[in-house]
Amino acid sequence: MTFADPLQGAAETRSDTNTQTSQERRDTIVAARILVAVLVLLAGWGASVAIWGLPGLYLPALALVPVIWGVLLLITRG
């Protein structure tokens, strides 16, 4: 056993953990798109509060009530 043997094993282990399948890459891209969409919606809502004040805070939430009802119905139907 030489001094370099443990280093070669560590390099092989590192290269195995860095490989991703195409499905994992697609899942990562989808997750990133969802996060960006949520951040854009929150930024838009924040901008509406900055521009229109209190009505900009509660009117988008009020408009989303039917959407949330639909989502809840879809969840309960399975």
PyMOL Python script that loads the backbone (N, CA, C, O; Angstrom):
from pymol import cmd

cmd.read_pdbstr("""\
ATOM      1  N   MET A   1       0.848  -1.163   0.000  1.00  0.00           N
ATOM      2  CA  MET A   1       0.000   0.000   0.000  1.00  0.00           C
ATOM      3  C   MET A   1       0.900   1.235   0.000  1.00  0.00           C
ATOM      4  O   MET A   1       1.823   1.352   0.806  1.00  0.00           O
ATOM      5  N   THR A   2       0.611   2.142  -0.914  1.00  0.00           N
ATOM      6  CA  THR A   2       1.391   3.367  -1.004  1.00  0.00           C
ATOM      7  C   THR A   2       0.550   4.540  -0.524  1.00  0.00           C
ATOM      8  O   THR A   2      -0.639   4.406  -0.233  1.00  0.00           O
ATOM      9  N   PHE A   3       1.199   5.687  -0.451  1.00  0.00           N
ATOM     10  CA  PHE A   3       0.522   6.899  -0.002  1.00  0.00           C
ATOM     11  C   PHE A   3      -0.552   7.343  -1.002  1.00  0.00           C
ATOM     12  O   PHE A   3      -1.540   7.959  -0.601  1.00  0.00           O
ATOM     13  N   ALA A   4      -0.381   7.044  -2.287  1.00  0.00           N
ATOM     14  CA  ALA A   4      -1.302   7.501  -3.322  1.00  0.00           C
ATOM     15  C   ALA A   4      -2.555   6.637  -3.409  1.00  0.00           C
ATOM     16  O   ALA A   4      -3.543   7.076  -3.997  1.00  0.00           O
ATOM     17  N   ASP A   5      -2.560   5.439  -2.855  1.00  0.00           N
ATOM     18  CA  ASP A   5      -3.714   4.558  -2.966  1.00  0.00           C
ATOM     19  C   ASP A   5      -4.999   5.155  -2.381  1.00  0.00           C
ATOM     20  O   ASP A   5      -6.029   5.105  -3.053  1.00  0.00           O
ATOM     21  N   PRO A   6      -4.993   5.709  -1.184  1.00  0.00           N
ATOM     22  CA  PRO A   6      -6.241   6.299  -0.670  1.00  0.00           C
ATOM     23  C   PRO A   6      -6.725   7.468  -1.521  1.00  0.00           C
ATOM     24  O   PRO A   6      -7.930   7.697  -1.627  1.00  0.00           O
ATOM     25  N   LEU A   7      -5.807   8.204  -2.124  1.00  0.00           N
ATOM     26  CA  LEU A   7      -6.212   9.343  -2.957  1.00  0.00           C
ATOM     27  C   LEU A   7      -6.903   8.875  -4.226  1.00  0.00           C
ATOM     28  O   LEU A   7      -7.848   9.521  -4.679  1.00  0.00           O
ATOM     29  N   GLN A   8      -6.466   7.789  -4.802  1.00  0.00           N
ATOM     30  CA  GLN A   8      -7.111   7.279  -6.005  1.00  0.00           C
ATOM     31  C   GLN A   8      -8.518   6.797  -5.694  1.00  0.00           C
ATOM     32  O   GLN A   8      -9.433   7.007  -6.491  1.00  0.00           O
ATOM     33  N   GLY A   9      -8.704   6.158  -4.553  1.00  0.00           N
ATOM     34  CA  GLY A   9     -10.039   5.718  -4.156  1.00  0.00           C
ATOM     35  C   GLY A   9     -10.973   6.892  -3.930  1.00  0.00           C
ATOM     36  O   GLY A   9     -12.151   6.825  -4.283  1.00  0.00           O
ATOM     37  N   ALA A  10     -10.460   7.968  -3.346  1.00  0.00           N
ATOM     38  CA  ALA A  10     -11.278   9.152  -3.104  1.00  0.00           C
ATOM     39  C   ALA A  10     -11.672   9.812  -4.415  1.00  0.00           C
ATOM     40  O   ALA A  10     -12.793  10.305  -4.538  1.00  0.00           O
ATOM     41  N   ALA A  11     -10.787   9.834  -5.390  1.00  0.00           N
ATOM     42  CA  ALA A  11     -11.103  10.438  -6.690  1.00  0.00           C
ATOM     43  C   ALA A  11     -12.178   9.637  -7.407  1.00  0.00           C
ATOM     44  O   ALA A  11     -13.059  10.214  -8.044  1.00  0.00           O
ATOM     45  N   GLU A  12     -12.115   8.325  -7.311  1.00  0.00           N
ATOM     46  CA  GLU A  12     -13.128   7.494  -7.946  1.00  0.00           C
ATOM     47  C   GLU A  12     -14.486   7.705  -7.286  1.00  0.00           C
ATOM     48  O   GLU A  12     -15.501   7.776  -7.979  1.00  0.00           O
ATOM     49  N   THR A  13     -14.520   7.804  -5.983  1.00  0.00           N
ATOM     50  CA  THR A  13     -15.769   8.026  -5.268  1.00  0.00           C
ATOM     51  C   THR A  13     -16.353   9.386  -5.626  1.00  0.00           C
ATOM     52  O   THR A  13     -17.563   9.513  -5.814  1.00  0.00           O
ATOM     53  N   ARG A  14     -15.508  10.397  -5.720  1.00  0.00           N
ATOM     54  CA  ARG A  14     -15.973  11.732  -6.059  1.00  0.00           C
ATOM     55  C   ARG A  14     -16.567  11.765  -7.452  1.00  0.00           C
ATOM     56  O   ARG A  14     -17.587  12.422  -7.656  1.00  0.00           O
ATOM     57  N   SER A  15     -15.976  11.088  -8.413  1.00  0.00           N
ATOM     58  CA  SER A  15     -16.495  11.109  -9.777  1.00  0.00           C
ATOM     59  C   SER A  15     -17.819  10.365  -9.862  1.00  0.00           C
ATOM     60  O   SER A  15     -18.660  10.706 -10.693  1.00  0.00           O
ATOM     61  N   ASP A  16     -18.023   9.353  -9.017  1.00  0.00           N
ATOM     62  CA  ASP A  16     -19.284   8.627  -9.032  1.00  0.00           C
ATOM     63  C   ASP A  16     -20.423   9.472  -8.472  1.00  0.00           C
ATOM     64  O   ASP A  16     -21.553   9.378  -8.952  1.00  0.00           O
ATOM     65  N   THR A  17     -20.147  10.289  -7.472  1.00  0.00           N
ATOM     66  CA  THR A  17     -21.211  11.087  -6.867  1.00  0.00           C
ATOM     67  C   THR A  17     -21.568  12.306  -7.715  1.00  0.00           C
ATOM     68  O   THR A  17     -22.647  12.870  -7.533  1.00  0.00           O
ATOM     69  N   ASN A  18     -20.711  12.727  -8.626  1.00  0.00           N
ATOM     70  CA  ASN A  18     -20.994  13.904  -9.450  1.00  0.00           C
ATOM     71  C   ASN A  18     -21.821  13.569 -10.681  1.00  0.00           C
ATOM     72  O   ASN A  18     -22.336  14.481 -11.329  1.00  0.00           O
ATOM     73  N   THR A  19     -21.965  12.318 -11.020  1.00  0.00           N
ATOM     74  CA  THR A  19     -22.726  11.951 -12.207  1.00  0.00           C
ATOM     75  C   THR A  19     -24.210  11.998 -11.879  1.00  0.00           C
ATOM     76  O   THR A  19     -24.649  11.490 -10.848  1.00  0.00           O
ATOM     77  N   GLN A  20     -24.972  12.615 -12.772  1.00  0.00           N
ATOM     78  CA  GLN A  20     -26.417  12.694 -12.626  1.00  0.00           C
ATOM     79  C   GLN A  20     -27.070  12.077 -13.846  1.00  0.00           C
ATOM     80  O   GLN A  20     -26.538  12.156 -14.953  1.00  0.00           O
ATOM     81  N   THR A  21     -28.201  11.473 -13.644  1.00  0.00           N
ATOM     82  CA  THR A  21     -28.948  10.950 -14.779  1.00  0.00           C
ATOM     83  C   THR A  21     -29.718  12.094 -15.428  1.00  0.00           C
ATOM     84  O   THR A  21     -29.865  13.169 -14.846  1.00  0.00           O
ATOM     85  N   SER A  22     -30.195  11.853 -16.615  1.00  0.00           N
ATOM     86  CA  SER A  22     -30.941  12.901 -17.316  1.00  0.00           C
ATOM     87  C   SER A  22     -32.255  13.192 -16.594  1.00  0.00           C
ATOM     88  O   SER A  22     -32.734  14.326 -16.620  1.00  0.00           O
ATOM     89  N   GLN A  23     -32.843  12.183 -15.949  1.00  0.00           N
ATOM     90  CA  GLN A  23     -34.069  12.407 -15.191  1.00  0.00           C
ATOM     91  C   GLN A  23     -33.817  13.337 -14.006  1.00  0.00           C
ATOM     92  O   GLN A  23     -34.638  14.208 -13.719  1.00  0.00           O
ATOM     93  N   GLU A  24     -32.693  13.161 -13.320  1.00  0.00           N
ATOM     94  CA  GLU A  24     -32.364  14.041 -12.202  1.00  0.00           C
ATOM     95  C   GLU A  24     -32.133  15.460 -12.675  1.00  0.00           C
ATOM     96  O   GLU A  24     -32.522  16.410 -11.996  1.00  0.00           O
ATOM     97  N   ARG A  25     -31.507  15.620 -13.828  1.00  0.00           N
ATOM     98  CA  ARG A  25     -31.288  16.967 -14.382  1.00  0.00           C
ATOM     99  C   ARG A  25     -32.617  17.619 -14.732  1.00  0.00           C
ATOM    100  O   ARG A  25     -32.819  18.802 -14.457  1.00  0.00           O
ATOM    101  N   ARG A  26     -33.536  16.850 -15.344  1.00  0.00           N
ATOM    102  CA  ARG A  26     -34.848  17.394 -15.682  1.00  0.00           C
ATOM    103  C   ARG A  26     -35.614  17.782 -14.429  1.00  0.00           C
ATOM    104  O   ARG A  26     -36.277  18.819 -14.403  1.00  0.00           O
ATOM    105  N   ASP A  27     -35.529  16.953 -13.384  1.00  0.00           N
ATOM    106  CA  ASP A  27     -36.199  17.287 -12.129  1.00  0.00           C
ATOM    107  C   ASP A  27     -35.640  18.569 -11.535  1.00  0.00           C
ATOM    108  O   ASP A  27     -36.385  19.385 -10.994  1.00  0.00           O
ATOM    109  N   THR A  28     -34.331  18.745 -11.637  1.00  0.00           N
ATOM    110  CA  THR A  28     -33.693  19.957 -11.125  1.00  0.00           C
ATOM    111  C   THR A  28     -34.156  21.174 -11.912  1.00  0.00           C
ATOM    112  O   THR A  28     -34.408  22.229 -11.330  1.00  0.00           O
ATOM    113  N   ILE A  29     -34.270  21.040 -13.219  1.00  0.00           N
ATOM    114  CA  ILE A  29     -34.718  22.158 -14.062  1.00  0.00           C
ATOM    115  C   ILE A  29     -36.163  22.511 -13.753  1.00  0.00           C
ATOM    116  O   ILE A  29     -36.507  23.690 -13.667  1.00  0.00           O
ATOM    117  N   VAL A  30     -37.015  21.503 -13.585  1.00  0.00           N
ATOM    118  CA  VAL A  30     -38.421  21.756 -13.265  1.00  0.00           C
ATOM    119  C   VAL A  30     -38.533  22.449 -11.909  1.00  0.00           C
ATOM    120  O   VAL A  30     -39.302  23.398 -11.757  1.00  0.00           O
ATOM    121  N   ALA A  31     -37.771  21.979 -10.928  1.00  0.00           N
ATOM    122  CA  ALA A  31     -37.803  22.604  -9.606  1.00  0.00           C
ATOM    123  C   ALA A  31     -37.324  24.052  -9.682  1.00  0.00           C
ATOM    124  O   ALA A  31     -37.889  24.924  -9.022  1.00  0.00           O
ATOM    125  N   ALA A  32     -36.299  24.312 -10.472  1.00  0.00           N
ATOM    126  CA  ALA A  32     -35.796  25.675 -10.622  1.00  0.00           C
ATOM    127  C   ALA A  32     -36.839  26.571 -11.285  1.00  0.00           C
ATOM    128  O   ALA A  32     -37.006  27.723 -10.887  1.00  0.00           O
ATOM    129  N   ARG A  33     -37.531  26.058 -12.278  1.00  0.00           N
ATOM    130  CA  ARG A  33     -38.574  26.848 -12.945  1.00  0.00           C
ATOM    131  C   ARG A  33     -39.719  27.168 -11.988  1.00  0.00           C
ATOM    132  O   ARG A  33     -40.251  28.278 -12.001  1.00  0.00           O
ATOM    133  N   ILE A  34     -40.097  26.201 -11.164  1.00  0.00           N
ATOM    134  CA  ILE A  34     -41.173  26.441 -10.195  1.00  0.00           C
ATOM    135  C   ILE A  34     -40.752  27.512  -9.195  1.00  0.00           C
ATOM    136  O   ILE A  34     -41.532  28.410  -8.876  1.00  0.00           O
ATOM    137  N   LEU A  35     -39.520  27.416  -8.703  1.00  0.00           N
ATOM    138  CA  LEU A  35     -39.041  28.419  -7.754  1.00  0.00           C
ATOM    139  C   LEU A  35     -38.977  29.806  -8.371  1.00  0.00           C
ATOM    140  O   LEU A  35     -39.326  30.790  -7.720  1.00  0.00           O
ATOM    141  N   VAL A  36     -38.540  29.895  -9.609  1.00  0.00           N
ATOM    142  CA  VAL A  36     -38.485  31.199 -10.289  1.00  0.00           C
ATOM    143  C   VAL A  36     -39.894  31.749 -10.476  1.00  0.00           C
ATOM    144  O   VAL A  36     -40.116  32.945 -10.289  1.00  0.00           O
ATOM    145  N   ALA A  37     -40.843  30.901 -10.840  1.00  0.00           N
ATOM    146  CA  ALA A  37     -42.220  31.354 -11.022  1.00  0.00           C
ATOM    147  C   ALA A  37     -42.797  31.881  -9.711  1.00  0.00           C
ATOM    148  O   ALA A  37     -43.465  32.915  -9.698  1.00  0.00           O
ATOM    149  N   VAL A  38     -42.544  31.176  -8.611  1.00  0.00           N
ATOM    150  CA  VAL A  38     -43.042  31.622  -7.310  1.00  0.00           C
ATOM    151  C   VAL A  38     -42.404  32.952  -6.931  1.00  0.00           C
ATOM    152  O   VAL A  38     -43.085  33.849  -6.434  1.00  0.00           O
ATOM    153  N   LEU A  39     -41.098  33.085  -7.162  1.00  0.00           N
ATOM    154  CA  LEU A  39     -40.424  34.343  -6.835  1.00  0.00           C
ATOM    155  C   LEU A  39     -40.941  35.502  -7.679  1.00  0.00           C
ATOM    156  O   LEU A  39     -41.086  36.615  -7.174  1.00  0.00           O
ATOM    157  N   VAL A  40     -41.220  35.256  -8.953  1.00  0.00           N
ATOM    158  CA  VAL A  40     -41.751  36.312  -9.825  1.00  0.00           C
ATOM    159  C   VAL A  40     -43.150  36.726  -9.355  1.00  0.00           C
ATOM    160  O   VAL A  40     -43.470  37.914  -9.325  1.00  0.00           O
ATOM    161  N   LEU A  41     -43.975  35.747  -8.992  1.00  0.00           N
ATOM    162  CA  LEU A  41     -45.319  36.085  -8.504  1.00  0.00           C
ATOM    163  C   LEU A  41     -45.254  36.880  -7.199  1.00  0.00           C
ATOM    164  O   LEU A  41     -46.001  37.842  -7.023  1.00  0.00           O
ATOM    165  N   LEU A  42     -44.376  36.487  -6.294  1.00  0.00           N
ATOM    166  CA  LEU A  42     -44.237  37.235  -5.049  1.00  0.00           C
ATOM    167  C   LEU A  42     -43.685  38.636  -5.288  1.00  0.00           C
ATOM    168  O   LEU A  42     -44.101  39.588  -4.629  1.00  0.00           O
ATOM    169  N   ALA A  43     -42.757  38.764  -6.224  1.00  0.00           N
ATOM    170  CA  ALA A  43     -42.219  40.091  -6.549  1.00  0.00           C
ATOM    171  C   ALA A  43     -43.300  40.968  -7.172  1.00  0.00           C
ATOM    172  O   ALA A  43     -43.380  42.161  -6.878  1.00  0.00           O
ATOM    173  N   GLY A  44     -44.127  40.385  -8.027  1.00  0.00           N
ATOM    174  CA  GLY A  44     -45.236  41.136  -8.615  1.00  0.00           C
ATOM    175  C   GLY A  44     -46.239  41.584  -7.576  1.00  0.00           C
ATOM    176  O   GLY A  44     -46.733  42.711  -7.617  1.00  0.00           O
ATOM    177  N   TRP A  45     -46.538  40.696  -6.643  1.00  0.00           N
ATOM    178  CA  TRP A  45     -47.456  41.050  -5.568  1.00  0.00           C
ATOM    179  C   TRP A  45     -46.855  42.150  -4.698  1.00  0.00           C
ATOM    180  O   TRP A  45     -47.557  43.079  -4.299  1.00  0.00           O
ATOM    181  N   GLY A  46     -45.578  42.052  -4.406  1.00  0.00           N
ATOM    182  CA  GLY A  46     -44.908  43.101  -3.641  1.00  0.00           C
ATOM    183  C   GLY A  46     -44.914  44.440  -4.378  1.00  0.00           C
ATOM    184  O   GLY A  46     -45.091  45.496  -3.771  1.00  0.00           O
ATOM    185  N   ALA A  47     -44.716  44.378  -5.698  1.00  0.00           N
ATOM    186  CA  ALA A  47     -44.755  45.612  -6.492  1.00  0.00           C
ATOM    187  C   ALA A  47     -46.148  46.228  -6.480  1.00  0.00           C
ATOM    188  O   ALA A  47     -46.287  47.450  -6.434  1.00  0.00           O
ATOM    189  N   SER A  48     -47.187  45.382  -6.522  1.00  0.00           N
ATOM    190  CA  SER A  48     -48.546  45.925  -6.481  1.00  0.00           C
ATOM    191  C   SER A  48     -48.826  46.587  -5.140  1.00  0.00           C
ATOM    192  O   SER A  48     -49.538  47.589  -5.084  1.00  0.00           O
ATOM    193  N   VAL A  49     -48.278  46.043  -4.062  1.00  0.00           N
ATOM    194  CA  VAL A  49     -48.435  46.683  -2.748  1.00  0.00           C
ATOM    195  C   VAL A  49     -47.698  48.016  -2.731  1.00  0.00           C
ATOM    196  O   VAL A  49     -48.192  48.999  -2.178  1.00  0.00           O
ATOM    197  N   ALA A  50     -46.511  48.047  -3.338  1.00  0.00           N
ATOM    198  CA  ALA A  50     -45.740  49.293  -3.368  1.00  0.00           C
ATOM    199  C   ALA A  50     -46.434  50.362  -4.211  1.00  0.00           C
ATOM    200  O   ALA A  50     -46.358  51.549  -3.892  1.00  0.00           O
ATOM    201  N   ILE A  51     -47.102  49.951  -5.275  1.00  0.00           N
ATOM    202  CA  ILE A  51     -47.743  50.924  -6.171  1.00  0.00           C
ATOM    203  C   ILE A  51     -49.112  51.353  -5.641  1.00  0.00           C
ATOM    204  O   ILE A  51     -49.397  52.549  -5.571  1.00  0.00           O
ATOM    205  N   TRP A  52     -49.974  50.380  -5.261  1.00  0.00           N
ATOM    206  CA  TRP A  52     -51.355  50.689  -4.917  1.00  0.00           C
ATOM    207  C   TRP A  52     -51.665  50.600  -3.431  1.00  0.00           C
ATOM    208  O   TRP A  52     -52.792  50.883  -3.023  1.00  0.00           O
ATOM    209  N   GLY A  53     -50.696  50.215  -2.617  1.00  0.00           N
ATOM    210  CA  GLY A  53     -50.910  50.173  -1.176  1.00  0.00           C
ATOM    211  C   GLY A  53     -51.720  48.962  -0.735  1.00  0.00           C
ATOM    212  O   GLY A  53     -51.535  47.856  -1.245  1.00  0.00           O
ATOM    213  N   LEU A  54     -52.619  49.185   0.218  1.00  0.00           N
ATOM    214  CA  LEU A  54     -53.375  48.092   0.819  1.00  0.00           C
ATOM    215  C   LEU A  54     -54.261  47.339  -0.180  1.00  0.00           C
ATOM    216  O   LEU A  54     -54.323  46.112  -0.105  1.00  0.00           O
ATOM    217  N   PRO A  55     -54.949  48.011  -1.109  1.00  0.00           N
ATOM    218  CA  PRO A  55     -55.719  47.233  -2.099  1.00  0.00           C
ATOM    219  C   PRO A  55     -54.825  46.307  -2.945  1.00  0.00           C
ATOM    220  O   PRO A  55     -55.268  45.244  -3.379  1.00  0.00           O
ATOM    221  N   GLY A  56     -53.597  46.705  -3.170  1.00  0.00           N
ATOM    222  CA  GLY A  56     -52.677  45.836  -3.894  1.00  0.00           C
ATOM    223  C   GLY A  56     -52.288  44.605  -3.103  1.00  0.00           C
ATOM    224  O   GLY A  56     -51.806  43.623  -3.668  1.00  0.00           O
ATOM    225  N   LEU A  57     -52.496  44.654  -1.789  1.00  0.00           N
ATOM    226  CA  LEU A  57     -52.206  43.506  -0.944  1.00  0.00           C
ATOM    227  C   LEU A  57     -53.363  42.514  -0.939  1.00  0.00           C
ATOM    228  O   LEU A  57     -53.145  41.314  -1.104  1.00  0.00           O
ATOM    229  N   TYR A  58     -54.581  42.995  -0.753  1.00  0.00           N
ATOM    230  CA  TYR A  58     -55.669  42.051  -0.548  1.00  0.00           C
ATOM    231  C   TYR A  58     -56.436  41.686  -1.818  1.00  0.00           C
ATOM    232  O   TYR A  58     -57.037  40.612  -1.855  1.00  0.00           O
ATOM    233  N   LEU A  59     -56.448  42.515  -2.853  1.00  0.00           N
ATOM    234  CA  LEU A  59     -57.204  42.170  -4.059  1.00  0.00           C
ATOM    235  C   LEU A  59     -56.640  40.953  -4.808  1.00  0.00           C
ATOM    236  O   LEU A  59     -57.429  40.122  -5.256  1.00  0.00           O
ATOM    237  N   PRO A  60     -55.317  40.806  -4.965  1.00  0.00           N
ATOM    238  CA  PRO A  60     -54.830  39.566  -5.594  1.00  0.00           C
ATOM    239  C   PRO A  60     -55.183  38.312  -4.779  1.00  0.00           C
ATOM    240  O   PRO A  60     -55.497  37.268  -5.350  1.00  0.00           O
ATOM    241  N   ALA A  61     -55.130  38.420  -3.455  1.00  0.00           N
ATOM    242  CA  ALA A  61     -55.507  37.283  -2.618  1.00  0.00           C
ATOM    243  C   ALA A  61     -56.991  36.974  -2.771  1.00  0.00           C
ATOM    244  O   ALA A  61     -57.384  35.809  -2.823  1.00  0.00           O
ATOM    245  N   LEU A  62     -57.806  38.007  -2.842  1.00  0.00           N
ATOM    246  CA  LEU A  62     -59.238  37.819  -3.036  1.00  0.00           C
ATOM    247  C   LEU A  62     -59.533  37.197  -4.402  1.00  0.00           C
ATOM    248  O   LEU A  62     -60.427  36.359  -4.523  1.00  0.00           O
ATOM    249  N   ALA A  63     -58.794  37.600  -5.415  1.00  0.00           N
ATOM    250  CA  ALA A  63     -58.998  37.049  -6.755  1.00  0.00           C
ATOM    251  C   ALA A  63     -58.569  35.580  -6.843  1.00  0.00           C
ATOM    252  O   ALA A  63     -59.066  34.843  -7.694  1.00  0.00           O
ATOM    253  N   LEU A  64     -57.657  35.156  -5.978  1.00  0.00           N
ATOM    254  CA  LEU A  64     -57.182  33.765  -6.015  1.00  0.00           C
ATOM    255  C   LEU A  64     -58.064  32.801  -5.230  1.00  0.00           C
ATOM    256  O   LEU A  64     -57.801  31.598  -5.241  1.00  0.00           O
ATOM    257  N   VAL A  65     -59.095  33.285  -4.552  1.00  0.00           N
ATOM    258  CA  VAL A  65     -59.971  32.400  -3.774  1.00  0.00           C
ATOM    259  C   VAL A  65     -60.604  31.322  -4.656  1.00  0.00           C
ATOM    260  O   VAL A  65     -60.571  30.154  -4.268  1.00  0.00           O
ATOM    261  N   PRO A  66     -61.180  31.642  -5.821  1.00  0.00           N
ATOM    262  CA  PRO A  66     -61.744  30.566  -6.653  1.00  0.00           C
ATOM    263  C   PRO A  66     -60.676  29.569  -7.135  1.00  0.00           C
ATOM    264  O   PRO A  66     -60.956  28.378  -7.277  1.00  0.00           O
ATOM    265  N   VAL A  67     -59.484  30.048  -7.379  1.00  0.00           N
ATOM    266  CA  VAL A  67     -58.408  29.157  -7.809  1.00  0.00           C
ATOM    267  C   VAL A  67     -58.071  28.170  -6.700  1.00  0.00           C
ATOM    268  O   VAL A  67     -57.904  26.978  -6.959  1.00  0.00           O
ATOM    269  N   ILE A  68     -57.970  28.651  -5.479  1.00  0.00           N
ATOM    270  CA  ILE A  68     -57.659  27.789  -4.348  1.00  0.00           C
ATOM    271  C   ILE A  68     -58.778  26.781  -4.116  1.00  0.00           C
ATOM    272  O   ILE A  68     -58.508  25.629  -3.776  1.00  0.00           O
ATOM    273  N   TRP A  69     -60.041  27.201  -4.297  1.00  0.00           N
ATOM    274  CA  TRP A  69     -61.153  26.261  -4.174  1.00  0.00           C
ATOM    275  C   TRP A  69     -61.019  25.142  -5.208  1.00  0.00           C
ATOM    276  O   TRP A  69     -61.219  23.968  -4.900  1.00  0.00           O
ATOM    277  N   GLY A  70     -60.684  25.519  -6.415  1.00  0.00           N
ATOM    278  CA  GLY A  70     -60.494  24.499  -7.458  1.00  0.00           C
ATOM    279  C   GLY A  70     -59.361  23.549  -7.127  1.00  0.00           C
ATOM    280  O   GLY A  70     -59.485  22.343  -7.340  1.00  0.00           O
ATOM    281  N   VAL A  71     -58.261  24.070  -6.610  1.00  0.00           N
ATOM    282  CA  VAL A  71     -57.129  23.218  -6.229  1.00  0.00           C
ATOM    283  C   VAL A  71     -57.534  22.275  -5.109  1.00  0.00           C
ATOM    284  O   VAL A  71     -57.200  21.091  -5.142  1.00  0.00           O
ATOM    285  N   LEU A  72     -58.249  22.788  -4.119  1.00  0.00           N
ATOM    286  CA  LEU A  72     -58.707  21.933  -3.018  1.00  0.00           C
ATOM    287  C   LEU A  72     -59.646  20.838  -3.506  1.00  0.00           C
ATOM    288  O   LEU A  72     -59.566  19.701  -3.041  1.00  0.00           O
ATOM    289  N   LEU A  73     -60.529  21.169  -4.435  1.00  0.00           N
ATOM    290  CA  LEU A  73     -61.406  20.138  -4.990  1.00  0.00           C
ATOM    291  C   LEU A  73     -60.625  19.078  -5.760  1.00  0.00           C
ATOM    292  O   LEU A  73     -60.930  17.889  -5.667  1.00  0.00           O
ATOM    293  N   LEU A  74     -59.622  19.504  -6.517  1.00  0.00           N
ATOM    294  CA  LEU A  74     -58.786  18.529  -7.232  1.00  0.00           C
ATOM    295  C   LEU A  74     -58.017  17.629  -6.276  1.00  0.00           C
ATOM    296  O   LEU A  74     -57.849  16.436  -6.529  1.00  0.00           O
ATOM    297  N   ILE A  75     -57.553  18.214  -5.173  1.00  0.00           N
ATOM    298  CA  ILE A  75     -56.822  17.413  -4.198  1.00  0.00           C
ATOM    299  C   ILE A  75     -57.737  16.381  -3.544  1.00  0.00           C
ATOM    300  O   ILE A  75     -57.342  15.231  -3.354  1.00  0.00           O
ATOM    301  N   THR A  76     -58.946  16.786  -3.204  1.00  0.00           N
ATOM    302  CA  THR A  76     -59.845  15.852  -2.517  1.00  0.00           C
ATOM    303  C   THR A  76     -60.352  14.752  -3.434  1.00  0.00           C
ATOM    304  O   THR A  76     -60.677  13.660  -2.967  1.00  0.00           O
ATOM    305  N   ARG A  77     -60.426  15.023  -4.731  1.00  0.00           N
ATOM    306  CA  ARG A  77     -60.869  13.974  -5.672  1.00  0.00           C
ATOM    307  C   ARG A  77     -59.779  12.943  -5.919  1.00  0.00           C
ATOM    308  O   ARG A  77     -60.053  11.838  -6.386  1.00  0.00           O
ATOM    309  N   GLY A  78     -58.551  13.307  -5.604  1.00  0.00           N
ATOM    310  CA  GLY A  78     -57.438  12.354  -5.743  1.00  0.00           C
ATOM    311  C   GLY A  78     -56.844  12.464  -7.065  1.00  0.00           C
ATOM    312  O   GLY A  78     -55.894  11.746  -7.377  1.00  0.00           O
TER     313      GLY A  78
END
""", "prot")
cmd.dss("prot")
cmd.show_as("cartoon", "prot")
cmd.util.cbc("prot")
cmd.orient("prot")
